[in-house]
Amino acid sequence: MSETLIAPRLEWFPRPHPDARYLTRWRAAKLSYSPGDEQTQPGWHHDHYENVIAPGAGEALFARAADLLMRYQFYPAEVIEHVSDFELAGRWAQTGDRVIQRIHAARFGLVWVDVVTMTAITAALQEPRRAGFTYTTTEAHFERGEWQVELTWRENGEIVLNMRAVSKPGPRMPWFQHPYARWLQLQAHRRGIAAFTRAVNGAGQGQGV
């Protein structure tokens, strides 16, 4: 597949990957999902997780959690790696930023298969007691949908993580891959929440999608 084509990549036995190049090559990729699409078509998955990741937290811990989240340090690197406009600029995620995701789709000691995709930040929230963002798939992705994550620092001191996703396989994913892709997606959700919780509480840090 030509690297200049706006389409997700499937890489077998991947070598070292300077993925920032795709931020330029896929810059014109259009969004492949609009809110409400799931109301007009069958086959959509809806996921929602709400977790108290720190009880009785102070302002410093919430600031740490918000900084990790808004830099997309969410998923462990063995699940997903990423490079983004905001990472290269050394700042938090903003609406309009693009994110290249390298999803390790098959890993048995070594990585056998990687999926390289692009998403776009379509909303960002930065308030004294809340922080989060939404990203949406582009045509350079094997799925269609959006992923939302938000932190809330409640008055009782709890830091609560809410993660929502709506998704379905896109036309470039063969039907026989759908069950495995869904299993991989659910595993990534759980591992991302666990890794982020550990990172916020000072026990390691993941690298997100």
C-alpha positions in Angstrom: 0.0 0.0 0.0 1.3 3.4 -0.9 2.2 5.5 2.2 0.7 8.6 0.4 -2.7 7.0 0.3 -5.1 8.2 3.0 -6.0 4.8 4.4 -5.1 2.9 7.6 -2.0 0.7 7.5 -1.6 -3.0 8.5 2.1 -3.8 9.2 3.4 -7.3 9.7 6.6 -7.7 11.8 6.9 -3.9 12.0 10.3 -2.2 12.1 11.1 1.1 14.0 8.5 3.5 13.0 8.8 7.3 12.6 5.0 7.7 12.7 5.1 11.5 12.8 5.3 11.5 9.0 1.7 10.4 8.8 0.6 13.6 10.5 1.6 15.3 7.3 0.7 12.6 4.8 -2.8 12.1 6.2 -3.5 15.7 7.2 -6.4 15.9 4.7 -8.2 12.8 6.1 -11.8 13.5 6.6 -13.8 12.4 9.7 -15.6 9.1 9.2 -18.2 9.6 12.0 -20.7 12.3 12.9 -22.7 12.2 16.1 -26.0 10.6 15.5 -24.7 8.1 12.9 -25.3 5.3 15.4 -29.0 6.2 15.4 -29.5 5.5 11.7 -27.4 2.4 11.1 -27.2 -1.0 12.9 -24.1 -2.7 14.3 -22.8 0.0 16.6 -21.1 -0.8 20.0 -21.6 1.5 23.0 -19.2 1.3 25.9 -19.3 3.4 29.1 -17.0 3.1 32.1 -17.1 5.2 35.3 -14.3 4.6 37.8 -13.2 6.4 41.0 -9.5 6.5 40.4 -8.5 8.4 43.5 -10.5 8.9 46.7 -10.0 12.1 48.8 -7.6 13.7 46.3 -6.3 17.2 46.6 -5.7 19.8 43.9 -2.1 18.6 43.2 -3.3 15.1 42.4 -6.1 16.3 40.2 -3.6 18.6 38.3 -1.4 15.5 37.8 -4.3 13.4 36.5 -5.5 16.2 34.2 -2.0 16.7 32.8 -1.5 13.0 32.1 -5.0 12.8 30.4 -4.7 15.9 28.3 -1.3 14.6 27.0 -3.0 11.3 26.2 -0.9 9.3 28.5 -3.6 6.7 28.9 -3.0 3.4 27.3 0.1 1.3 28.1 2.7 1.3 25.4 2.4 -2.4 24.8 -1.2 -1.8 23.7 -1.1 1.5 21.8 1.6 4.0 21.0 0.9 7.4 19.6 2.3 10.6 18.2 0.2 13.8 17.9 0.2 17.5 17.0 -0.1 18.3 20.7 2.8 16.0 21.8 5.1 17.5 19.2 4.1 21.0 20.3 4.6 20.1 24.0 1.1 21.1 25.1 -2.3 19.7 26.0 -4.7 18.3 23.4 -6.8 20.9 21.5 -9.7 20.7 19.1 -8.4 20.2 15.6 -5.2 18.2 16.6 -4.5 15.0 14.8 -3.4 11.8 16.5 -1.5 8.9 14.9 -2.2 5.6 16.7 -0.1 2.5 16.4 -2.2 -0.3 17.8 -0.3 -3.6 18.6 -2.9 -6.0 17.2 -1.0 -9.2 17.7 1.8 -9.5 20.2 3.4 -12.8 21.4 6.7 -11.7 23.0 7.4 -9.7 19.8 4.9 -7.5 17.9 3.6 -9.5 14.9 1.0 -7.1 13.6 0.5 -3.3 14.0 -2.4 -1.2 12.9 -1.6 2.4 12.1 -4.5 4.8 12.1 -5.4 8.5 12.5 -8.0 10.2 14.7 -8.8 13.9 15.2 -9.5 15.8 18.4 -13.0 17.1 18.0 -13.6 18.5 21.5 -11.5 19.5 24.5 -12.5 20.4 28.0 -10.3 22.3 30.5 -12.0 23.6 33.7 -10.8 23.9 37.3 -12.5 20.6 38.3 -12.9 18.9 34.9 -10.7 18.0 32.0 -11.1 15.7 29.0 -11.4 15.4 25.3 -13.0 13.6 22.4 -11.4 12.1 19.4 -13.2 10.9 16.2 -12.1 8.4 13.6 -11.0 9.6 10.2 -11.0 7.8 6.9 -7.4 6.6 7.8 -8.9 4.2 10.4 -10.4 0.7 10.3 -13.3 1.7 12.5 -15.8 4.4 12.7 -16.8 6.2 15.9 -15.6 8.4 18.7 -13.9 8.1 22.1 -14.6 10.4 25.0 -12.7 10.6 28.2 -13.3 13.0 31.1 -12.0 13.6 34.6 -14.1 15.2 37.4 -12.8 16.3 40.7 -15.8 16.0 43.0 -16.5 18.2 46.0 -15.8 15.1 48.3 -12.3 14.8 46.8 -12.9 11.9 44.5 -11.4 11.9 41.1 -13.8 10.2 38.7 -12.9 8.9 35.2 -15.7 8.6 32.7 -14.9 7.0 29.4 -17.4 6.5 26.6 -17.0 5.1 23.1 -19.3 4.5 20.2 -17.9 2.4 17.4 -18.4 0.0 14.6 -16.1 -1.7 12.0 -15.5 0.4 9.0 -15.7 -0.8 5.3 -12.0 -1.5 5.2 -12.2 -4.2 7.9 -13.1 -7.7 6.6 -16.1 -9.2 8.3 -14.2 -12.1 9.7 -11.9 -9.8 11.7 -14.8 -8.1 13.5 -15.0 -10.5 16.5 -11.2 -10.2 17.1 -11.2 -6.5 16.7 -14.0 -6.1 19.2 -12.2 -8.3 21.7 -9.0 -6.3 21.2 -11.0 -3.1 21.7 -12.5 -4.2 25.0 -9.1 -5.4 26.3 -7.7 -2.0 25.4 -10.4 -0.2 27.3 -9.8 -2.2 30.5 -6.0 -2.0 30.3 -6.1 1.7 29.6 -8.2 2.5 32.6 -5.9 0.3 34.8 -2.7 1.8 33.4 -4.0 5.4 33.8 -5.2 4.8 37.4 -1.7 3.5 38.2 -0.1 6.4 36.6 -2.2 9.0 38.4 -1.4 7.4 41.7 2.4 7.3 40.9 2.7 3.6 40.0 3.8 3.8 36.4 2.6 5.6 33.3 1.1 4.5 30.0 1.3 6.0 26.6 -2.0 6.5 25.0 -4.1 6.3 22.0 
